[in-house]
């Protein structure tokens, strides 16, 4: 008699354990679908499983056996979305629906990858505000518990030119943005001079408040996936307004490690400029940044603010004055005969103590530099004397003046 009671207790205990751990998941049916958040430009993975899932009775099993499905849903925030599912060593299938749980309309399905590989689905022509349901199951004939990750991704907010991110330039500083283009769409605007591929691009814009800006691309010591991986470049195009306007210039940097820049001094103050960024291999998620840098205005940018130079009677002290033309603005008057301009110039002056003077402009970096000289007692009464713009890009200029006597010389 005591043995019978013990046997009964063991049997009940076993039954109770099986009952507790045999419960189906909360999202076993459409009504319990887990709400996923559509992230912008990156995967926010949600971990799930088909353990103890049952058959929802749906007929569209996409060339598989859908007897252990679980359900998810997301609210459409963009006409296009990507849904990615990464399983363990299993063959995953996904079916998509619109409508409601009581009236589902099949949208599409996918069951293409081999066992252990993920499925990535591109959904397009969606209606913003609608709910899309995702039914996920292990595709094999024999039901096997499948652990997996799922995420929903939308394109970046600045995926199109009309939604370009506005950059507010800061004088003397750089404004930097991280560049991720993997989920960007192709706007069907032809690639510029730096590439031949059809780009999946993102956009930025800014209003010029000075004539000079520098654009920079930096990639951060990323390891290449394999030795035979195709070369990947991040490309930036500077374009005119309106959206999709003509390309002004472009430059690029290696996706995995490097820096590159574009510097121009011919921006028109008040005009809007667009920066289009894309990668030649859109599958890469490497870290790249874009920086728009605005120089600090030069204090001696105009004649009336000309910097006073000290004259050395016996030698040329090249280290006395170290200036950058970055940030200089155009001088419209007075003009000289060396070139037609525009002149992004800085001004200097000194008092002549002899009948001759030698002026040397030493170039510390690339650029075609020129020197123009004027005499006079004020900026309003200048007389052009002589100019020099004969050497090639990156070479110094030398100006030799004679017949001087006690005048103030402007340059």
C-alpha positions in Angstrom: 0.0 0.0 0.0 2.8 2.4 0.8 4.5 1.5 -2.5 1.3 2.5 -4.4 1.2 5.9 -2.9 4.8 6.5 -3.7 4.3 5.5 -7.3 1.3 7.8 -7.6 3.3 10.8 -6.2 6.1 10.2 -8.7 3.7 10.0 -11.6 1.9 13.2 -10.6 5.2 15.0 -10.1 6.4 14.0 -13.5 3.2 15.1 -15.1 3.4 18.5 -13.3 6.9 19.1 -14.6 6.0 18.3 -18.2 3.0 20.5 -18.0 5.0 23.6 -16.7 7.8 23.3 -19.3 5.6 22.4 -22.2 3.8 25.7 -22.4 3.9 27.3 -25.9 5.5 30.8 -26.2 3.4 33.9 -25.7 3.6 34.8 -29.4 2.5 31.3 -30.5 -0.4 32.8 -32.4 -1.1 36.1 -34.3 -3.0 37.6 -31.4 0.2 37.4 -29.2 2.5 38.8 -31.9 5.6 40.6 -30.3 5.8 44.2 -31.3 9.1 45.0 -32.9 10.5 48.6 -33.2 11.8 49.6 -36.6 15.2 51.1 -36.0 16.7 53.7 -38.3 19.8 52.5 -40.2 20.7 49.7 -37.8 19.5 46.3 -36.5 18.1 46.3 -33.0 18.0 42.5 -32.6 15.3 40.7 -30.6 16.1 37.2 -29.3 13.4 34.6 -29.7 12.8 30.8 -30.1 10.3 28.3 -31.5 10.6 26.0 -28.5 7.1 24.4 -27.9 5.5 26.5 -30.6 2.5 25.0 -32.3 0.9 25.1 -35.7 -1.2 28.3 -36.3 -3.1 26.6 -39.1 -1.9 28.9 -41.9 -1.7 27.3 -45.3 1.1 29.3 -46.8 4.2 27.5 -45.6 6.5 28.8 -48.4 7.8 25.4 -49.5 8.4 24.3 -45.9 6.5 22.9 -42.9 5.1 25.6 -40.8 4.1 23.6 -37.7 6.1 25.5 -35.1 5.5 29.2 -35.9 5.8 32.3 -33.7 4.6 35.7 -34.6 5.9 39.3 -34.7 4.6 42.6 -35.9 5.8 46.1 -36.6 4.3 49.5 -37.5 5.4 50.8 -40.9 7.3 54.1 -40.6 8.7 54.2 -44.1 7.5 52.8 -47.5 10.5 50.4 -47.3 11.8 48.2 -44.5 14.3 45.4 -44.2 13.5 42.4 -41.9 16.4 40.1 -41.0 16.3 36.8 -39.2 19.5 35.0 -38.0 18.8 31.4 -36.7 21.0 28.9 -35.0 21.9 25.8 -37.1 18.4 25.7 -38.6 16.5 26.4 -41.8 14.3 29.5 -41.2 11.3 30.6 -43.1 9.3 33.8 -42.9 5.9 34.8 -44.1 4.6 38.4 -44.1 1.1 39.7 -43.8 -0.9 42.9 -43.7 -4.3 43.5 -42.3 -5.4 42.2 -38.9 -5.2 38.8 -37.2 -8.8 38.1 -38.1 -8.3 39.1 -41.8 -4.7 38.6 -42.9 -3.5 39.3 -46.4 -0.3 37.5 -47.5 2.4 40.0 -48.5 5.4 37.9 -49.4 7.5 35.1 -48.0 11.1 33.9 -48.0 12.8 30.6 -47.6 16.0 30.8 -49.7 19.1 30.4 -47.5 20.6 27.1 -46.4 20.3 25.8 -42.8 22.3 28.0 -40.4 22.2 31.1 -42.6 20.0 34.1 -42.1 17.2 35.5 -44.3 17.1 39.2 -45.2 13.9 40.5 -46.8 13.4 43.9 -48.5 9.8 45.0 -48.2 8.7 48.0 -50.4 5.6 49.9 -51.4 4.4 49.7 -47.8 1.8 52.2 -46.4 3.1 54.3 -43.5 0.9 53.5 -40.4 0.0 50.0 -41.4 0.9 47.0 -39.3 3.0 44.2 -40.9 2.9 40.7 -39.3 5.8 38.3 -39.5 5.3 34.6 -39.0 8.6 32.8 -38.4 9.1 29.0 -38.2 11.7 26.2 -38.6 11.3 25.0 -42.2 12.2 21.3 -41.7 9.8 18.4 -41.9 10.7 17.4 -38.4 9.9 20.1 -35.9 13.1 21.2 -34.1 13.4 24.0 -31.6 15.1 27.0 -33.3 16.7 29.9 -31.5 17.0 33.1 -33.6 17.4 36.9 -33.7 15.1 39.1 -35.6 15.2 42.9 -36.4 13.3 45.5 -38.5 15.3 48.3 -40.1 14.2 51.4 -41.9 16.4 53.7 -44.1 18.2 56.7 -42.6 16.2 60.0 -42.2 18.6 61.7 -44.7 18.2 59.0 -47.3 16.9 61.4 -49.9 18.2 64.8 -51.0 15.0 66.6 -49.9 15.5 65.3 -46.4 19.2 66.1 -46.3 20.6 66.7 -42.8 21.3 70.3 -42.2 24.9 71.1 -41.1 25.3 74.3 -39.1 28.9 75.4 -39.7 30.8 76.6 -36.6 33.6 79.2 -37.1 37.0 77.7 -36.3 35.6 74.2 -35.7 34.6 71.0 -37.5 31.1 69.5 -37.4 31.3 65.7 -37.7 28.7 63.0 -38.6 29.1 59.2 -38.5 28.4 57.7 -42.0 26.4 54.5 -42.3 24.9 53.8 -45.7 24.1 50.1 -45.6 20.3 50.6 -45.4 20.2 53.7 -47.7 18.4 53.5 -51.0 19.4 54.4 -54.5 17.9 57.8 -55.4 18.6 57.1 -59.1 21.0 60.1 -59.5 24.0 59.2 -61.6 27.3 58.8 -59.8 29.7 61.7 -60.1 33.3 61.8 -61.4 34.7 59.7 -58.5 32.7 56.5 -59.1 30.9 54.4 -61.7 28.6 52.5 -59.4 24.9 53.3 -58.7 25.1 54.6 -55.1 23.0 53.9 -52.0 23.5 57.5 -50.7 22.8 59.7 -47.8 22.6 63.5 -47.9 23.7 66.6 -46.0 23.4 70.3 -46.8 24.7 73.6 -45.5 24.4 77.4 -46.2 27.8 79.0 -46.9 28.6 81.8 -44.5 32.2 82.3 -45.8 34.0 81.5 -49.0 36.2 78.7 -47.7 35.3 75.3 -46.3 37.1 72.0 -45.9 35.3 68.6 -46.2 36.9 65.6 -44.6 36.4 61.9 -44.7 38.0 59.6 -42.1 37.8 55.8 -41.7 38.9 54.1 -38.6 41.3 51.2 -38.8 38.8 48.6 -39.8 40.0 45.1 -40.7 39.1 44.0 -44.2 36.8 40.9 -44.1 39.1 38.9 -46.4 42.2 39.3 -48.6 40.2 39.0 -51.8 37.5 41.4 -50.8 36.8 44.0 -53.5 38.2 47.5 -52.8 35.7 49.7 -51.0 35.7 53.5 -51.1 33.6 56.0 -49.3 32.8 58.9 -51.7 31.6 62.4 -51.0 30.2 64.6 -53.7 29.8 68.4 -53.4 26.7 69.5 -55.4 24.8 72.6 -56.2 21.3 73.5 -55.2 18.6 72.4 -56.0 18.6 68.8 -55.0 20.4 66.6 -57.4 22.1 69.6 -59.0 25.4 69.4 -60.9 28.5 68.1 -59.2 31.0 70.7 -58.2 33.7 68.3 -57.0 34.2 65.0 -55.3 36.8 63.0 -53.3 37.1 59.6 -51.7 38.8 57.6 -48.9 39.4 53.9 -48.4 36.5 52.4 -46.4 38.8 50.6 -44.0 41.6 53.0 -43.1 42.5 56.5 -44.3 41.7 60.2 -44.4 41.0 62.5 -47.3 39.8 66.0 -47.7 38.5 68.6 -50.2 39.2 72.3 -49.7 37.7 75.1 -51.7 37.7 78.8 -51.4 35.0 79.7 -54.0 31.8 79.1 -52.0 29.3 81.8 -52.5 28.0 83.3 -49.2 24.3 82.6 -48.8 24.1 79.7 -51.3 23.0 76.2 -50.3 25.3 73.3 -51.0 24.6 69.6 -50.8 27.0 66.8 -49.8 26.1 63.3 -51.1 27.9 60.4 -49.4 27.9 56.7 -50.5 30.1 53.6 -50.6 31.1 51.5 -53.6 30.5 48.3 -51.6 27.2 49.0 -49.8 27.4 45.8 -47.7 30.2 47.3 -45.5 29.3 48.5 -42.0 32.7 50.0 -41.3 33.1 53.2 -39.4 33.5 56.4 -41.5 32.9 60.0 -40.6 32.2 63.2 -42.5 33.4 66.6 -41.2 32.6 70.1 -42.5 35.3 72.5 -41.2 35.0 76.3 -41.3 38.2 78.4 -40.7 38.6 81.2 -38.3 38.3 84.5 -40.2 41.7 86.2 -40.7 42.1 89.5 -38.9 44.0 91.1 -41.9 41.6 90.1 -44.6 41.1 93.6 -45.9 43.3 96.5 -46.7 42.2 98.7 -43.8 43.2 95.8 -41.4 46.6 95.2 -43.1 49.1 93.6 -40.8 52.2 95.8 -40.3 55.4 94.0 -41.2 58.9 94.7 -39.9 61.6 95.2 -42.5 64.8 93.3 -42.2 67.7 95.2 -43.8 70.0 92.3 -44.5 68.1 89.0 -44.7 64.6 87.5 -45.2 63.2 85.9 -42.1 60.8 83.4 -43.5 59.5 82.5 -40.1 58.4 86.0 -39.2 54.9 85.7 -40.7 53.1 82.5 -40.9 49.6 83.0 -42.5 46.9 80.8 -44.0 44.7 82.0 -46.9 42.0 79.7 -45.6 39.2 82.0 -44.4 40.2 84.9 -46.6 37.5 86.7 -48.6 37.7 88.3 -52.0 39.0 91.8 -52.6 37.2 93.5 -55.5 39.2 96.7 -55.5 41.9 97.7 -56.1 42.7 95.3 -58.9 46.0 94.4 -60.5 47.2 93.0 -63.8 48.5 89.6 -62.8 45.2 87.7 -63.1 41.5 88.2 -63.3 40.7 86.9 -59.8 38.9 86.2 -57.7 41.4 87.1 -55.1 41.1 85.3 -51.7 43.8 87.5 -50.2 45.4 88.8 -47.0 46.8 92.3 -46.7 50.1 93.5 -45.3 51.9 96.9 -45.2 55.3 98.3 -44.3 57.2 101.6 -44.5 59.9 101.7 -47.2 63.3 102.6 -45.8 65.2 102.3 -49.0 64.8 102.7 -52.7 64.4 99.0 -53.3 62.5 96.2 -51.6 62.4 92.4 -52.1 59.1 90.6 -51.1 59.1 86.9 -50.9 56.0 84.7 -50.3 57.0 81.2 -49.3 54.5 78.4 -49.9 54.3 75.9 -47.1 51.7 73.7 -48.9 50.2 73.3 -52.3 48.6 76.3 -54.0 49.3 78.9 -56.6 50.2 82.1 -54.7 50.6 85.6 -56.0 51.9 88.9 -54.7 50.6 92.3 -55.7 52.0 95.6 -54.4 50.5 99.1 -54.1 51.7 102.5 -52.8 49.7 105.2 -51.2 48.8 106.9 -47.9 45.5 105.1 -47.3 43.5 102.2 -48.7 41.3 104.6 -50.7 44.2 106.1 -52.6 46.3 103.1 -53.6 48.3 103.0 -56.8 49.2 99.6 -58.3 53.0 99.1 -58.7 53.8 95.6 -59.6 52.7 92.0 -59.2 54.1 88.5 -59.4 52.2 85.4 -60.3 54.7 83.5 -62.6 55.6 80.3 -60.7 53.7 77.0 -60.7 51.5 75.5 -58.1 53.4 75.0 -54.8 56.3 77.3 -55.7 57.4 80.5 -53.9 56.9 83.9 -55.5 59.5 86.8 -55.4 58.7 90.4 -56.1 61.5 92.9 -56.7 60.6 96.6 -56.4 62.8 99.6 -57.3 62.4 103.4 -57.3 60.9 103.5 -53.9 61.4 106.5 -51.6 59.7 106.9 -48.2 56.3 105.4 -49.1 53.9 103.1 -47.4 53.8 99.8 -49.4 50.7 97.7 -49.3 50.6 94.0 -50.4 
